[in-house]
Amino acid sequence: MSRARKKNSKKLLIIVIEIICLIALGCGIYKIIDTHMEQQQQEEAAEEAAAEAEEQAEAERQAEEERQKKEEELNQWNLLLVNPWKAMPDDFEVKTAEVEGGYVVDERIADAMKEMLADCREAGYSPQIISSFRTRETQQYLYDHTANKDDTAIPGHSEHECGLAADIIDSSSAGWADPLIDAQEELPAQKWLMEHCQDYGFILRYPKDKEEVTGIIYEPWHYRYVGKEHAKTIMGEGLCLEEYIENYDKY
Ligand SMILES: [Zn+2]
């Protein structure tokens, strides 16, 4: 081999080595970058998972809070459920206040009832209370002396005893032998009350076609206080109190 060729082969060898070194270096750098990116991705994924878990825990906390709030609301006095199957609590005490004409109700609902009656009169109608709070003795007397026990609440099971309800008629029916009949719904004051009672926190407690659920006949005169928000939902959705309480988490 000539000297010149020998020199050329040496050069070529150096170039090859240099290329190999460069490739090796490149691979090394690539490996470092790749590892770093992988680490970063793992960290990001871990952060994302932690954020998701936190979000879920927060949603669960909120759902639990909401459930507790609803349960507390359900236990409030204004949503007290009393019907043929559920008696009023034994220790239930009523502080009464007069609405008008000697008729008294729970003092917490007296102003709302006064306002409802005043606005009904202002609109040109003539509502008249014919029954409001009853003592246990009065309810017992009514029950003992009624001709139809099916239509009179058993003592301890009447909303009148709770002071949260009143029977209101159109005064034009005051002279009827019995104003507490379905025809009451056709009278103007009654129509106004049925349309507006929820604005004052009242509901028509025993609606038509709900006798099976309430255990009480249709009574287009018995108004029960539940509070404005509840009343608007109950009247708006065409429910009775039993249905509303049973499905309270939906509303
Ligand atoms: Zn009544």
py3Dmol code that shows the C-alpha trace and the ligand (Angstrom):
import py3Dmol

protein = """\
ATOM      1  CA  MET A   1       0.000   0.000   0.000  1.00  0.00           C
ATOM      2  CA  SER A   2       1.308   3.407  -0.890  1.00  0.00           C
ATOM      3  CA  ARG A   3       1.798   5.980   1.775  1.00  0.00           C
ATOM      4  CA  ALA A   4      -0.862   8.209   0.247  1.00  0.00           C
ATOM      5  CA  ARG A   5      -3.456   5.467   0.349  1.00  0.00           C
ATOM      6  CA  LYS A   6      -2.532   4.567   3.857  1.00  0.00           C
ATOM      7  CA  LYS A   7      -3.042   8.194   4.871  1.00  0.00           C
ATOM      8  CA  ASN A   8      -6.436   8.275   3.152  1.00  0.00           C
ATOM      9  CA  SER A   9      -7.618   5.119   4.918  1.00  0.00           C
ATOM     10  CA  LYS A  10      -6.559   6.590   8.229  1.00  0.00           C
ATOM     11  CA  LYS A  11      -8.548   9.752   7.486  1.00  0.00           C
ATOM     12  CA  LEU A  12     -11.548   7.686   6.499  1.00  0.00           C
ATOM     13  CA  LEU A  13     -11.262   5.691   9.717  1.00  0.00           C
ATOM     14  CA  ILE A  14     -11.159   8.897  11.748  1.00  0.00           C
ATOM     15  CA  ILE A  15     -14.236  10.207   9.920  1.00  0.00           C
ATOM     16  CA  VAL A  16     -16.076   6.939  10.543  1.00  0.00           C
ATOM     17  CA  ILE A  17     -15.132   7.050  14.219  1.00  0.00           C
ATOM     18  CA  GLU A  18     -16.213  10.676  14.405  1.00  0.00           C
ATOM     19  CA  ILE A  19     -19.553   9.808  12.785  1.00  0.00           C
ATOM     20  CA  ILE A  20     -20.024   6.908  15.194  1.00  0.00           C
ATOM     21  CA  CYS A  21     -19.189   9.222  18.096  1.00  0.00           C
ATOM     22  CA  LEU A  22     -21.667  11.829  16.829  1.00  0.00           C
ATOM     23  CA  ILE A  23     -24.392   9.222  16.436  1.00  0.00           C
ATOM     24  CA  ALA A  24     -23.657   7.898  19.913  1.00  0.00           C
ATOM     25  CA  LEU A  25     -23.748  11.406  21.322  1.00  0.00           C
ATOM     26  CA  GLY A  26     -26.993  12.120  19.469  1.00  0.00           C
ATOM     27  CA  CYS A  27     -28.525   8.945  20.840  1.00  0.00           C
ATOM     28  CA  GLY A  28     -27.423   9.871  24.324  1.00  0.00           C
ATOM     29  CA  ILE A  29     -28.931  13.330  24.103  1.00  0.00           C
ATOM     30  CA  TYR A  30     -32.118  11.910  22.589  1.00  0.00           C
ATOM     31  CA  LYS A  31     -32.343   9.400  25.421  1.00  0.00           C
ATOM     32  CA  ILE A  32     -31.940  12.150  28.013  1.00  0.00           C
ATOM     33  CA  ILE A  33     -34.613  14.308  26.355  1.00  0.00           C
ATOM     34  CA  ASP A  34     -36.942  11.344  25.949  1.00  0.00           C
ATOM     35  CA  THR A  35     -36.575  10.346  29.589  1.00  0.00           C
ATOM     36  CA  HIS A  36     -37.186  13.917  30.677  1.00  0.00           C
ATOM     37  CA  MET A  37     -40.328  14.178  28.540  1.00  0.00           C
ATOM     38  CA  GLU A  38     -41.586  10.883  29.857  1.00  0.00           C
ATOM     39  CA  GLN A  39     -41.077  12.106  33.406  1.00  0.00           C
ATOM     40  CA  GLN A  40     -42.878  15.324  32.606  1.00  0.00           C
ATOM     41  CA  GLN A  41     -45.799  13.407  31.101  1.00  0.00           C
ATOM     42  CA  GLN A  42     -45.993  11.195  34.156  1.00  0.00           C
ATOM     43  CA  GLU A  43     -45.983  14.215  36.438  1.00  0.00           C
ATOM     44  CA  GLU A  44     -48.702  15.885  34.377  1.00  0.00           C
ATOM     45  CA  ALA A  45     -50.826  12.725  34.429  1.00  0.00           C
ATOM     46  CA  ALA A  46     -50.404  12.481  38.203  1.00  0.00           C
ATOM     47  CA  GLU A  47     -51.374  16.142  38.617  1.00  0.00           C
ATOM     48  CA  GLU A  48     -54.423  15.626  36.407  1.00  0.00           C
ATOM     49  CA  ALA A  49     -55.495  12.564  38.398  1.00  0.00           C
ATOM     50  CA  ALA A  50     -55.085  14.482  41.666  1.00  0.00           C
ATOM     51  CA  ALA A  51     -57.145  17.392  40.303  1.00  0.00           C
ATOM     52  CA  GLU A  52     -59.848  14.984  39.143  1.00  0.00           C
ATOM     53  CA  ALA A  53     -59.943  13.280  42.545  1.00  0.00           C
ATOM     54  CA  GLU A  54     -60.193  16.684  44.246  1.00  0.00           C
ATOM     55  CA  GLU A  55     -63.016  17.676  41.903  1.00  0.00           C
ATOM     56  CA  GLN A  56     -64.874  14.472  42.647  1.00  0.00           C
ATOM     57  CA  ALA A  57     -64.390  14.878  46.390  1.00  0.00           C
ATOM     58  CA  GLU A  58     -65.692  18.460  46.122  1.00  0.00           C
ATOM     59  CA  ALA A  59     -68.749  17.273  44.147  1.00  0.00           C
ATOM     60  CA  GLU A  60     -69.408  14.633  46.816  1.00  0.00           C
ATOM     61  CA  ARG A  61     -69.051  17.233  49.571  1.00  0.00           C
ATOM     62  CA  GLN A  62     -71.533  19.498  47.799  1.00  0.00           C
ATOM     63  CA  ALA A  63     -74.010  16.653  47.235  1.00  0.00           C
ATOM     64  CA  GLU A  64     -73.801  15.741  50.919  1.00  0.00           C
ATOM     65  CA  GLU A  65     -74.295  19.372  51.951  1.00  0.00           C
ATOM     66  CA  GLU A  66     -77.303  19.615  49.630  1.00  0.00           C
ATOM     67  CA  ARG A  67     -78.741  16.392  51.086  1.00  0.00           C
ATOM     68  CA  GLN A  68     -78.302  17.669  54.641  1.00  0.00           C
ATOM     69  CA  LYS A  69     -79.844  21.021  53.727  1.00  0.00           C
ATOM     70  CA  LYS A  70     -82.873  19.271  52.218  1.00  0.00           C
ATOM     71  CA  GLU A  71     -83.210  17.066  55.259  1.00  0.00           C
ATOM     72  CA  GLU A  72     -83.126  20.103  57.538  1.00  0.00           C
ATOM     73  CA  GLU A  73     -85.723  21.835  55.376  1.00  0.00           C
ATOM     74  CA  LEU A  74     -87.943  18.775  55.513  1.00  0.00           C
ATOM     75  CA  ASN A  75     -87.790  18.878  59.303  1.00  0.00           C
ATOM     76  CA  GLN A  76     -88.904  22.480  59.494  1.00  0.00           C
ATOM     77  CA  TRP A  77     -92.269  23.272  61.042  1.00  0.00           C
ATOM     78  CA  ASN A  78     -93.784  24.617  57.818  1.00  0.00           C
ATOM     79  CA  LEU A  79     -93.384  21.253  56.055  1.00  0.00           C
ATOM     80  CA  LEU A  80     -94.876  19.260  58.919  1.00  0.00           C
ATOM     81  CA  LEU A  81     -96.781  16.343  57.431  1.00  0.00           C
ATOM     82  CA  VAL A  82     -99.962  15.343  59.183  1.00  0.00           C
ATOM     83  CA  ASN A  83    -102.439  13.002  57.505  1.00  0.00           C
ATOM     84  CA  PRO A  84    -104.637   9.997  58.336  1.00  0.00           C
ATOM     85  CA  TRP A  85    -101.514   7.836  58.664  1.00  0.00           C
ATOM     86  CA  LYS A  86     -99.283  10.316  60.404  1.00  0.00           C
ATOM     87  CA  ALA A  87    -100.269  12.029  63.622  1.00  0.00           C
ATOM     88  CA  MET A  88     -98.941  15.395  64.725  1.00  0.00           C
ATOM     89  CA  PRO A  89     -96.085  15.158  67.253  1.00  0.00           C
ATOM     90  CA  ASP A  90     -97.296  14.784  70.846  1.00  0.00           C
ATOM     91  CA  ASP A  91     -95.195  17.696  72.026  1.00  0.00           C
ATOM     92  CA  PHE A  92     -96.442  19.992  69.278  1.00  0.00           C
ATOM     93  CA  GLU A  93     -97.283  23.376  70.717  1.00  0.00           C
ATOM     94  CA  VAL A  94     -99.039  26.162  68.917  1.00  0.00           C
ATOM     95  CA  LYS A  95     -98.670  29.830  69.753  1.00  0.00           C
ATOM     96  CA  THR A  96    -101.645  31.410  68.102  1.00  0.00           C
ATOM     97  CA  ALA A  97    -102.431  34.870  66.766  1.00  0.00           C
ATOM     98  CA  GLU A  98    -105.732  36.188  65.484  1.00  0.00           C
ATOM     99  CA  VAL A  99    -106.306  36.643  61.768  1.00  0.00           C
ATOM    100  CA  GLU A 100    -109.803  38.143  61.982  1.00  0.00           C
ATOM    101  CA  GLY A 101    -113.228  37.564  63.525  1.00  0.00           C
ATOM    102  CA  GLY A 102    -111.769  35.623  66.452  1.00  0.00           C
ATOM    103  CA  TYR A 103    -110.173  33.042  64.144  1.00  0.00           C
ATOM    104  CA  VAL A 104    -106.621  32.235  65.180  1.00  0.00           C
ATOM    105  CA  VAL A 105    -103.754  30.363  63.525  1.00  0.00           C
ATOM    106  CA  ASP A 106    -100.087  29.701  64.315  1.00  0.00           C
ATOM    107  CA  GLU A 107     -98.645  33.157  64.941  1.00  0.00           C
ATOM    108  CA  ARG A 108     -95.978  32.515  62.293  1.00  0.00           C
ATOM    109  CA  ILE A 109     -98.557  32.359  59.502  1.00  0.00           C
ATOM    110  CA  ALA A 110    -101.101  34.948  60.698  1.00  0.00           C
ATOM    111  CA  ASP A 111     -99.615  37.858  58.718  1.00  0.00           C
ATOM    112  CA  ALA A 112     -99.429  35.827  55.499  1.00  0.00           C
ATOM    113  CA  MET A 113    -103.078  34.867  55.861  1.00  0.00           C
ATOM    114  CA  LYS A 114    -104.133  38.439  56.630  1.00  0.00           C
ATOM    115  CA  GLU A 115    -102.280  39.646  53.561  1.00  0.00           C
ATOM    116  CA  MET A 116    -103.862  36.987  51.345  1.00  0.00           C
ATOM    117  CA  LEU A 117    -107.364  37.861  52.520  1.00  0.00           C
ATOM    118  CA  ALA A 118    -106.718  41.607  52.180  1.00  0.00           C
ATOM    119  CA  ASP A 119    -105.442  41.217  48.608  1.00  0.00           C
ATOM    120  CA  CYS A 120    -108.368  38.960  47.705  1.00  0.00           C
ATOM    121  CA  ARG A 121    -110.745  41.690  48.945  1.00  0.00           C
ATOM    122  CA  GLU A 122    -108.705  44.343  47.164  1.00  0.00           C
ATOM    123  CA  ALA A 123    -109.269  42.362  43.951  1.00  0.00           C
ATOM    124  CA  GLY A 124    -113.011  42.699  44.540  1.00  0.00           C
ATOM    125  CA  TYR A 125    -113.875  39.351  46.162  1.00  0.00           C
ATOM    126  CA  SER A 126    -115.317  38.295  49.465  1.00  0.00           C
ATOM    127  CA  PRO A 127    -113.412  35.511  51.266  1.00  0.00           C
ATOM    128  CA  GLN A 128    -114.488  34.376  54.718  1.00  0.00           C
ATOM    129  CA  ILE A 129    -112.734  32.140  57.227  1.00  0.00           C
ATOM    130  CA  ILE A 130    -115.085  29.584  58.740  1.00  0.00           C
ATOM    131  CA  SER A 131    -112.556  27.424  60.567  1.00  0.00           C
ATOM    132  CA  SER A 132    -108.939  27.834  61.631  1.00  0.00           C
ATOM    133  CA  PHE A 133    -106.984  26.543  64.635  1.00  0.00           C
ATOM    134  CA  ARG A 134    -108.806  23.903  66.636  1.00  0.00           C
ATOM    135  CA  THR A 135    -107.835  22.528  69.997  1.00  0.00           C
ATOM    136  CA  ARG A 136    -107.647  18.774  70.475  1.00  0.00           C
ATOM    137  CA  GLU A 137    -110.946  18.995  72.379  1.00  0.00           C
ATOM    138  CA  THR A 138    -112.704  20.776  69.507  1.00  0.00           C
ATOM    139  CA  GLN A 139    -111.397  18.250  66.988  1.00  0.00           C
ATOM    140  CA  GLN A 140    -112.519  15.436  69.278  1.00  0.00           C
ATOM    141  CA  TYR A 141    -115.983  17.012  69.580  1.00  0.00           C
ATOM    142  CA  LEU A 142    -116.255  17.422  65.787  1.00  0.00           C
ATOM    143  CA  TYR A 143    -115.140  13.852  65.249  1.00  0.00           C
ATOM    144  CA  ASP A 144    -117.546  12.451  67.833  1.00  0.00           C
ATOM    145  CA  HIS A 145    -120.498  14.403  66.439  1.00  0.00           C
ATOM    146  CA  THR A 146    -119.954  14.175  62.699  1.00  0.00           C
ATOM    147  CA  ALA A 147    -122.379  12.172  60.581  1.00  0.00           C
ATOM    148  CA  ASN A 148    -119.547  11.187  58.262  1.00  0.00           C
ATOM    149  CA  LYS A 149    -116.406  10.100  60.079  1.00  0.00           C
ATOM    150  CA  ASP A 150    -114.592   9.513  56.770  1.00  0.00           C
ATOM    151  CA  ASP A 151    -114.611  13.255  56.072  1.00  0.00           C
ATOM    152  CA  THR A 152    -113.448  14.376  59.504  1.00  0.00           C
ATOM    153  CA  ALA A 153    -109.889  14.009  60.674  1.00  0.00           C
ATOM    154  CA  ILE A 154    -109.186  11.781  63.657  1.00  0.00           C
ATOM    155  CA  PRO A 155    -108.016  13.922  66.608  1.00  0.00           C
ATOM    156  CA  GLY A 156    -104.238  14.302  66.389  1.00  0.00           C
ATOM    157  CA  HIS A 157    -104.357  14.019  62.609  1.00  0.00           C
ATOM    158  CA  SER A 158    -105.848  17.384  61.652  1.00  0.00           C
ATOM    159  CA  GLU A 159    -103.868  20.288  60.240  1.00  0.00           C
ATOM    160  CA  HIS A 160    -106.319  22.535  62.046  1.00  0.00           C
ATOM    161  CA  GLU A 161    -104.884  21.294  65.331  1.00  0.00           C
ATOM    162  CA  CYS A 162    -101.445  22.312  64.096  1.00  0.00           C
ATOM    163  CA  GLY A 163    -102.641  25.869  63.477  1.00  0.00           C
ATOM    164  CA  LEU A 164    -101.210  25.752  59.972  1.00  0.00           C
ATOM    165  CA  ALA A 165    -104.478  25.695  58.033  1.00  0.00           C
ATOM    166  CA  ALA A 166    -107.811  27.431  57.619  1.00  0.00           C
ATOM    167  CA  ASP A 167    -111.026  26.744  55.765  1.00  0.00           C
ATOM    168  CA  ILE A 168    -111.920  29.768  53.672  1.00  0.00           C
ATOM    169  CA  ILE A 169    -115.141  30.100  51.669  1.00  0.00           C
ATOM    170  CA  ASP A 170    -116.649  32.687  49.391  1.00  0.00           C
ATOM    171  CA  SER A 171    -118.991  34.589  51.700  1.00  0.00           C
ATOM    172  CA  SER A 172    -121.833  34.200  49.184  1.00  0.00           C
ATOM    173  CA  SER A 173    -121.983  30.547  50.268  1.00  0.00           C
ATOM    174  CA  ALA A 174    -122.117  31.293  53.991  1.00  0.00           C
ATOM    175  CA  GLY A 175    -125.875  30.753  53.991  1.00  0.00           C
ATOM    176  CA  TRP A 176    -125.735  27.364  52.292  1.00  0.00           C
ATOM    177  CA  ALA A 177    -126.776  24.360  54.374  1.00  0.00           C
ATOM    178  CA  ASP A 178    -123.201  23.139  53.833  1.00  0.00           C
ATOM    179  CA  PRO A 179    -120.732  25.444  52.072  1.00  0.00           C
ATOM    180  CA  LEU A 180    -117.998  22.798  52.208  1.00  0.00           C
ATOM    181  CA  ILE A 181    -118.892  21.078  48.949  1.00  0.00           C
ATOM    182  CA  ASP A 182    -117.242  20.843  45.524  1.00  0.00           C
ATOM    183  CA  ALA A 183    -119.386  23.722  44.192  1.00  0.00           C
ATOM    184  CA  GLN A 184    -117.235  26.009  46.349  1.00  0.00           C
ATOM    185  CA  GLU A 185    -114.586  25.866  43.603  1.00  0.00           C
ATOM    186  CA  GLU A 186    -116.872  27.768  41.210  1.00  0.00           C
ATOM    187  CA  LEU A 187    -117.195  30.822  43.450  1.00  0.00           C
ATOM    188  CA  PRO A 188    -115.153  33.923  42.590  1.00  0.00           C
ATOM    189  CA  ALA A 189    -113.296  34.381  45.891  1.00  0.00           C
ATOM    190  CA  GLN A 190    -112.381  30.706  45.853  1.00  0.00           C
ATOM    191  CA  LYS A 191    -111.119  30.905  42.280  1.00  0.00           C
ATOM    192  CA  TRP A 192    -108.908  33.848  43.235  1.00  0.00           C
ATOM    193  CA  LEU A 193    -107.576  32.015  46.299  1.00  0.00           C
ATOM    194  CA  MET A 194    -106.792  28.854  44.346  1.00  0.00           C
ATOM    195  CA  GLU A 195    -104.939  30.914  41.756  1.00  0.00           C
ATOM    196  CA  HIS A 196    -102.968  33.116  44.165  1.00  0.00           C
ATOM    197  CA  CYS A 197    -102.559  31.233  47.464  1.00  0.00           C
ATOM    198  CA  GLN A 198     -98.987  30.153  46.654  1.00  0.00           C
ATOM    199  CA  ASP A 199     -97.902  33.807  46.454  1.00  0.00           C
ATOM    200  CA  TYR A 200     -98.589  33.994  50.198  1.00  0.00           C
ATOM    201  CA  GLY A 201     -97.082  30.610  51.059  1.00  0.00           C
ATOM    202  CA  PHE A 202    -100.320  28.596  51.047  1.00  0.00           C
ATOM    203  CA  ILE A 203    -101.381  25.517  49.126  1.00  0.00           C
ATOM    204  CA  LEU A 204    -104.767  23.999  48.436  1.00  0.00           C
ATOM    205  CA  ARG A 205    -103.924  21.023  50.634  1.00  0.00           C
ATOM    206  CA  TYR A 206    -106.400  18.454  49.329  1.00  0.00           C
ATOM    207  CA  PRO A 207    -106.525  18.704  45.539  1.00  0.00           C
ATOM    208  CA  LYS A 208    -108.893  16.943  43.190  1.00  0.00           C
ATOM    209  CA  ASP A 209    -107.817  13.424  42.185  1.00  0.00           C
ATOM    210  CA  LYS A 210    -105.320  13.133  45.048  1.00  0.00           C
ATOM    211  CA  GLU A 211    -107.671  11.548  47.567  1.00  0.00           C
ATOM    212  CA  GLU A 212    -105.747   8.274  47.441  1.00  0.00           C
ATOM    213  CA  VAL A 213    -102.513  10.022  48.359  1.00  0.00           C
ATOM    214  CA  THR A 214    -103.820  12.530  50.914  1.00  0.00           C
ATOM    215  CA  GLY A 215    -106.459  10.248  52.395  1.00  0.00           C
ATOM    216  CA  ILE A 216    -108.824  13.246  52.366  1.00  0.00           C
ATOM    217  CA  ILE A 217    -111.597  14.201  49.920  1.00  0.00           C
ATOM    218  CA  TYR A 218    -111.173  17.116  47.516  1.00  0.00           C
ATOM    219  CA  GLU A 219    -111.487  20.277  49.617  1.00  0.00           C
ATOM    220  CA  PRO A 220    -111.544  23.502  47.583  1.00  0.00           C
ATOM    221  CA  TRP A 221    -111.502  25.555  50.792  1.00  0.00           C
ATOM    222  CA  HIS A 222    -108.725  24.133  53.019  1.00  0.00           C
ATOM    223  CA  TYR A 223    -105.556  26.225  52.761  1.00  0.00           C
ATOM    224  CA  ARG A 224    -102.361  25.095  54.411  1.00  0.00           C
ATOM    225  CA  TYR A 225     -99.235  27.163  54.971  1.00  0.00           C
ATOM    226  CA  VAL A 226     -95.915  25.718  53.751  1.00  0.00           C
ATOM    227  CA  GLY A 227     -93.933  28.865  52.821  1.00  0.00           C
ATOM    228  CA  LYS A 228     -93.707  30.647  49.488  1.00  0.00           C
ATOM    229  CA  GLU A 229     -90.986  28.611  47.764  1.00  0.00           C
ATOM    230  CA  HIS A 230     -92.526  25.264  48.606  1.00  0.00           C
ATOM    231  CA  ALA A 231     -96.032  26.514  47.796  1.00  0.00           C
ATOM    232  CA  LYS A 232     -94.976  27.720  44.355  1.00  0.00           C
ATOM    233  CA  THR A 233     -93.493  24.343  43.473  1.00  0.00           C
ATOM    234  CA  ILE A 234     -96.372  22.332  44.908  1.00  0.00           C
ATOM    235  CA  MET A 235     -99.088  24.403  43.202  1.00  0.00           C
ATOM    236  CA  GLY A 236     -97.037  24.885  40.023  1.00  0.00           C
ATOM    237  CA  GLU A 237     -96.366  21.166  39.602  1.00  0.00           C
ATOM    238  CA  GLY A 238     -99.883  20.133  40.602  1.00  0.00           C
ATOM    239  CA  LEU A 239     -98.690  18.073  43.559  1.00  0.00           C
ATOM    240  CA  CYS A 240    -100.052  17.342  46.988  1.00  0.00           C
ATOM    241  CA  LEU A 241     -97.865  17.726  50.082  1.00  0.00           C
ATOM    242  CA  GLU A 242     -97.288  13.968  50.390  1.00  0.00           C
ATOM    243  CA  GLU A 243     -95.912  13.752  46.831  1.00  0.00           C
ATOM    244  CA  TYR A 244     -93.739  16.809  47.336  1.00  0.00           C
ATOM    245  CA  ILE A 245     -92.187  15.493  50.545  1.00  0.00           C
ATOM    246  CA  GLU A 246     -91.763  11.973  49.167  1.00  0.00           C
ATOM    247  CA  ASN A 247     -89.790  13.287  46.166  1.00  0.00           C
ATOM    248  CA  TYR A 248     -88.237  16.275  47.882  1.00  0.00           C
ATOM    249  CA  ASP A 249     -84.747  15.681  46.490  1.00  0.00           C
ATOM    250  CA  LYS A 250     -86.108  16.214  42.956  1.00  0.00           C
ATOM    251  CA  TYR A 251     -87.438  19.699  43.594  1.00  0.00           C
TER     252      TYR A 251
END
"""
ligand_1 = """\
1
ZN
Zn -109.947 22.247 56.817
"""
view = py3Dmol.view(width=600, height=400)
view.addModel(protein, "pdb")
view.setStyle({"model": 0}, {"cartoon": {"style": "trace"}})
view.addModel(ligand_1, "xyz")
view.setStyle({"model": 1}, {"stick": {}})
view.zoomTo()
view.show()
